[in-house]
Amino acid sequence: MTTKIIAPPLTQIPAYLQTIHDYEIEAEKHLSDMVWAYLQGGSMDEISVQENLNQFQNIQLLPRMLRDLTHGSTACEILGQQFPHPIFLAPIGHQQQFHTDAEAASALAAEVLGSNIILSTFTNTDMRSLKQDNPYKWFQLYWQGDREKSLALVKMAEAHNYKAIVITVDSPHTGIRDRERQAFFHLPEGMLHPHTPTHIPLPELKEGDHPVFAGLMKIAPTWDDIAWIIKNTSLPVFLKGIVHPQDAKTAIEYGVQGLIISNHGGRVLDTCISPLTALERIKEIVPIDFPLIYDGGIRRGSDIFKALAFGASAVCIGRPYIYGLVAAGALGVAHVIKILKEELEITMALMGTATLKEINKDYIFQK
């Protein structure tokens, strides 16, 4: 049995890295098999992981010609905040296992490229160390098992100029990740998480208690907890992981100001509805300007265009920017964002759409 030789991070971008797929191939050279299994894997049979990618292939583009595009722009606005483009960095924890600079590298790249970063609760980089006056940063909250511990993180984000709170609601329990388990995945001993332990203390089980329903599910958040957080923060609250239209309606009733439509990259509930299908259904029942951010399977600028056509206000990328981080740190993350931004711009030009607001379902054809 041969031991894999792990390549060090690149210090400059070679000419052969031109697409997200190129970065995916490159990233594997720089990670152990165990960490690669964690990054690439999903839950159970990984059907949702694949569907998130495949869903874009069944949608064809329907361009319009001979339009004046000289005023073209990728700028967008969400809840009054202006963004130069709609490519956001999804919350991904434990980034030190991908590169020694961890989230600090991702945040630097995001700042330079004007990309909104959503910092994970499970960051290895202290939220207070991100540049104070960078306007493009939100904080993602994993519920901490009780209200006061959760609110303490929200208040810290408020104090350090984060512009929104994103509460992830689709993973009150970890998914069954076969590939991870087969690789015996574990985080490095001593890895620091400055804002939370990696494992939230569970309720003490009594004899006869169910380990799932009397365990993690007992301390999982409910709608009332969401309402309490909203009442106690000055920041807008988004929910990440909503895929059912009725939950979208309920979220609005409770004062949620935006949704991230996501199935957690296929990492929690396998065969969960694809986020693009969920986006299409939810868009039909929310107010016209209600922010819907799309998350799942973006690998090309044309994928971003399709998500926007289905009603997204912006999109999140996850694995793609981690491929960049693994390969070349902040430089790689910046290049990944740049690739997707340029692909989106060229797609928009070829589609005859000068601004994001012009992109709608008239420009797509579904087989």
Sequence and secondary structure as in RCSB ss.txt:
>XXXX:A:sequence
MTTKIIAPPLTQIPAYLQTIHDYEIEAEKHLSDMVWAYLQGGSMDEISVQENLNQFQNIQLLPRMLRDLTHGSTA
CEILGQQFPHPIFLAPIGHQQQFHTDAEAASALAAEVLGSNIILSTFTNTDMRSLKQDNPYKWFQLYWQGDREKS
LALVKMAEAHNYKAIVITVDSPHTGIRDRERQAFFHLPEGMLHPHTPTHIPLPELKEGDHPVFAGLMKIAPTWDD
IAWIIKNTSLPVFLKGIVHPQDAKTAIEYGVQGLIISNHGGRVLDTCISPLTALERIKEIVPIDFPLIYDGGIRR
GSDIFKALAFGASAVCIGRPYIYGLVAAGALGVAHVIKILKEELEITMALMGTATLKEINKDYIFQK
>XXXX:A:secstr
          SS  TT  SHHHHHHHHHTTS HHHHHHHH  STT HHHHHHHHGGGGEEE    S   TT    
EEETTEEESSSEEE     GGGT TTHHHHHHHHHHHHT  EEE TT SS GGGS TT S EEEEE   SSHHHH
HHHHHHHHHTT   EEEE S SS    HHHHHTT    TT   TTS SS       TT  TTTTTGGGSS  HHH
HHHHHHT SS EEEES   HHHHHHHHHTT  EEEE  GGGTSSTT   HHHHHHHHHTTS TT  EEEES   S
HHHHHHHHHTT SEEEE HHHHHHHHHHHHHHHHHHHHHHHHHHHHHHHHHT SSGGG  GGGEEE 
